[in-house]
């Protein structure tokens, strides 16, 4: 992890396309601005974690639906015999 000190209005560059600007410091809260191309998704960590959890749950539900559909198909075939 790279740790940097910055003053208000100072910037940090990440690659050629991303700029982080320190906007304000008030007590223990720091406001930063992120400039990035539209194709770069920028999330707060807690939002990113929630999205990941939702994606995992959706994938598990999809897997369960596929397994459930396969079981129904197999049972239908057996009943037709």
Secondary structure, DSSP 4 states (H G I P E B T S, - for coil): -------TT-EEEETTTEEEEEEEEETTEEEEEEE--TTS----HHHHHHHHHHHHHHHHHHHHHHHHHHHHHHHHHHHH-
